[in-house]
Amino acid sequence: MWFNYSSILDFNLSRDDPLFWSRPTPVDCNMIRIVGIFLCVATLIGIVLNGTLLYSFVRYQALRSPSNIFVMFIVVIGLFSSCTMLPMTGTSSIYCRWLYQRSGCQLSAIIAYFYGCSSSYLLCGASLSRCYIIVRPFQAKNITVILIAFIWTMLPVMGWNEYTMEGTRTSCCINWYDRRISYVTFIGFLFIVVYCIPLIILITTNTMTWFGLQQMHRKTINGFQTIFPRRRIEMERRILKMIVITTIGFIFTWTPYAIAFFISAFQGKDYALPPMTIFVCACFAKTSIIWIPILYAHTSTQFQLRFVIQDSLDEPIGSTRVGATLLTNVSMFSRKNNEIPMNTTISKKIHA
């Protein structure tokens, strides 16, 4: 199960030597090519999905609600990653060697970790935002979490650890096989601050929000007055469902890589997981660029309505014909409690 990286790491080559960045992969090239083709396909899907979502956010102001703003930031970073990091790793994997030298390696790793960190913190921000509205213990700002993610991303560039090639030599990551104290401590802090703490925040805030909504729902059923009407409570439950499912998708894609990376880092280069295992986990984590928008679009009733029948948004009275059904959009807005737009679709049968 364990792999000795000393057999494939050439410590005689300097990082400044161009040969260090152009060596062929030491693992099965055919397997690497298959993953590379998959990443190239994921690149196209990511550009289309994130581009479509971003276009919808920009075109329709009603979609830029407080909770959706966090998702919009993830989409922007995901679109940029789809145009840079994924194709760089995919094409290098097809050629079975890194094609973009040291500067390209650092750029690819920076984008990958910035996307991972910012997605983690932005999902926390979305959960904190809803929890603030429902339970009111705290509040989060999207600019703050992006700044925190950017700081964590740039620390290896400034000397706390470094970005280098992974064992397969077709993608780049943080240097986990160097046993110097500064390198090991950075990995430990990264695992705790970027993965464990956000995971605890996501579980805690979404649980608190869920119980808060359940309590409000029971009160409305029993005839007691709450800060939200019953329709708003149902809307908040749908928003919570969207955030939770999107968060589960993020955790599902990044957890294998986080665990594999953490185990290999603290086992050391002599008893690490095989390079192909870490590479596949890393590529699977990077595909969260496409899974997050898919899950969001699938669970967001508001976005589905606008995306599927967006022509109706251009009508002055908000109605359009679909087959033999007249769909009328009734938008309800509230200025209180940071309430987001809620849309109700009323269907009436008409005769041809």
N, C-alpha and C positions, 0 to 999 in steps of 0.2 A: 504493500500500500504506500509506503513512504518512498521518497525519491531523493537521491543525493545530488543537489544542484552543483556541487563542486566539480562534477564531471562535465558540465556544460558551460559554466561561468569561466571566462578567460580574464583572470585578474591581471594579466600582463599587459593588456591593452588599456590605454588611457581613454577616458571619455572624450578627449579632444581628438582622438584618432578617428578619421572617417570610417576606417575598417570596422571599428567597434559597432557602428550603426548599420552596417550593410551585410553582416554575416547571415548565412542561410539558417533557417530554423533547424533545431536539432531533433525535432519530433517528426512524425509521419506527415509528409507534405500533402498527401491526398486528403487527410482528415482536416488539415488546416485550410485547404482550398474549399472544402465543403462549407466550413464555417464562414469563410470569406464571402462565398456566393450568397449565403444566407444574410450576412451583414449588408451586402450591396442591395439585396431586395428590401431589407429593413430600412435602408436609406431612402429608397423611393417611397415606401409606405409612410415613413416618418415625415418626409417633406410634404406629401399630400395631406395627411391627417392634421399635422400641426399647422400647416399653411391654411387649410380650410377653417380650422378652429380660430386661428388668429384673424382671418378675414371676417369671420362672423362677429368676433368680439369688436373689431374696429368699426364694422359697418353698422351694427345694431347697438345703440347706446344702452338699451334695456338689459343687455347681457352683461354689461360691466357693473354688476352688483358687487357689494362688499365681499361676499364669499367667492364669487367667480373671479375677482381680481387676482386672488392667489393662484388660481388655476391658469389664468391668462399669463402670468409671469412664467409658470412652468412651461406653458406652450411656447412662449417666445424663446426661452433657453433651449427647449427641445428642438425647435425648428433650426436654431443655429447649430446645435449638436448634430442634427441630421445632415446638415450641409458640410460639416467639417470632420468631426471626430469619427463618425461611423464610416464614411467612405475612405478615410485614411487607413483605418484598421482593416476594412474589407478588402481594399485593393492590395495592401501589403500581404494579407493572408493568401490571396490568390497567387501572388508571386513568391510566397514562402520566405519572404525577408522584408525587413522594414525599408520603405522606399523614401522616407522623408527626412533622413538625417536627424541630428540632435535637436535642432529647433522645432522640427515637425513633431518629434516625440514629446517634447515638453508641451507644445501647444495642444496636442491630442490628449495628453494626460490631464492638463489643466482644465480643458473643456469637460472631460469626463467626470472629474471630481467636482468641478463647480456645478455641473448638472445634478450629480448625486446629492451633494450637500444642500444646494438651494431647493431641490425638490423635497428633501426631507424636512427642511425648516419651513418651506412654504406650506406644506401639508399640515405641519404643526400650527402655522399661522391661521390657516383656514379653520382648523378645529378649535383653536383658541378664540377665534372671532365668533364662531357660533356659540361656544360655551359662554363667552362674555355677554352675548345677547340674551341667552336663556337663563344662565345661572348668575352672571355678573361678578365673577371673582377677579378677572383680569382682562387685559386687552393686548393685542399684538399688531405690529405694523409691518407691512410687506417690505418696505425699504430696509428696515432694520435687519430682517432675517437674510435678505440678499447680501447685505454688507458683511454679516457674520460669515456666510458661506464663502464670500470672496476672500476674506481674511484667511480662513482655513485653507483655501485653495492656493494662496500665494505663499504660505509659510515654507513649503519645500523649496520654492524658488529663492527664498531669502536665506536658506541655509539649514532650516530645521527639517532634516531628511532631504530627499531629492526625487526627481522624476527620472526614471530610466526604463529600459526595456524589460518586459516580462520574459519568463523562461522560454516561451515559444519564439521570441524575437520578431513578432509581427504586430505587437501592440505595446503600449507603454502604461506604466503604473508607478506608484510610490515604491521606493527601494525597501523591500521587506526582508531581504536576505543579508543585509549588512547588520552586524551585531553591535555596532557602536551605540553607546547609551542614548545619544540624541536621536538616533534613528528608531530605536526600539520604543522610547518614550513617546515619540510622535505617533507611532502606530497605535499604542495603547490609548492615548488621548483621543485620537481620531475615532477609534472604535467606540469609545464611551460617549464622546460629545456629539458625534455625527450619526451614530446608529442607536446606541442604548438609550440615551436620554430622550431623543425625539420619539423613540418607540414607546417609552413610558408616558411621555406627554400625550401622544396620540391615543393610547389606550385609556388614560385617565380622563382627558377632556371629553372624548366621545362618549365614554361611559357616564360621566356627569351630565352631559347634554341629554343623553337618552333618558336617564332617570328623571331629569328635570321636565322633559316633554311628557313623559308618562304621568308624572304627578299633575301637570297642568291638564292633561287629557282626562284623568279621573275626576278632577275638580269640575271641569265643564260638564261631564256626564252627570255628576251629582248636583248640578245647578249652581255651583259656586263661581264667582267672578274671578278671572285671572287677567294678567297683563296682556294676554293675547286672545283674540277670538278663536273659536274652534277651527275655522278655515286656515288661519295663520299657523296654528299648531300643526295641522296636517301638512302644510307647506314646509315648515321647519323639519318635520320628520322626513320628508322627501329629500331635503337638502342634506340632512345628516346621513341618510342612506347613500347619497351620491359621494359624500366625502369619505365615508367608511369604506365603500367598495373601491374607490380610487386609491385609498391608503393601503388596503389589503393588496391591491395589484402592485403597488410600489414595494411593499415589504416582501411580497412573494418573489419579485425579480431580484431584489438586492440582497436578501438574506443569505442565499447560497454563497455569493461572492464574499460577503462580510465574514461568514464563518470560515470559508476556505482560506481567505486572506489572513484572518486572525490566527488560525491554527498554524499555518505555514510560517508566519512571522515569528511566533513564539516557540515553535519547534526548531527553528533554525534551518539553514540551507542544507544541512546533512540529513534531516528527517522531515522534509516538507512533502506536501501533496504533489503528485505528478504535474508537470507543466501543462499538459492538455486539460487536466481537471480544472485548474485555476483559470486557464484561458477560456474554457467553455462557460464557467461561472461568470467570468468578467463580461463576456459577450452577451450572455443572457441578461445580466444587469443592465447593460447598455440598451437592450431592446425595450426597457421601460419607456423609452422615448416614444414607442408606438403603443404600448399597452395602456399607459396613463390616459392619453386622449381617447382611445377606444372605450375604456371603461367609463370615462367621464361622459362622453357623448351618449353612451348606452343608458346610463343611469340618470342623466339630467333631463327631466321632463321639459323644462323650459328650453333647453338647447335643442332637443329633438323637435319640438314644435316649430321653432324658427328655422331649423335646418331643413326639415322635410317639406314644409310648406312656406318657405321664405318668400315666395311671390306674394303671399297674402300680406306681408309686412309693407309691401310697396303700394297696396291699395289704400285709397284715402279713407275708406270706411272699414278697412280691415277684414275683408271677406273675399273668398275665392272659391271657384267650383273645382271639385275633385270628383270626377265621375258623375254620379248622381247625388252627391252630398254637398250641401252648402256648409262650409266651415266658417264660423265667425269667431274672431279673436277678441276677447274682452280683457283688456289689461287693467289691473287694479294696482295702484301705487299708494304707498304710505310713507310719510316723512318721519315717522316715529320709529325709534328702536332700530335704526339702520335696516329697516325692512326692505327686502329685495322685491323686485317685481314678481307678481304671481299671475299666471295666465290661465284662463279657463276656456276650454274649447267646447262650443255648443254646436252640436250637429243636428241639422234638420233635413229630412228627406224632401226632395223636390221632384217634380215630374219632368221628364224630358219633353 
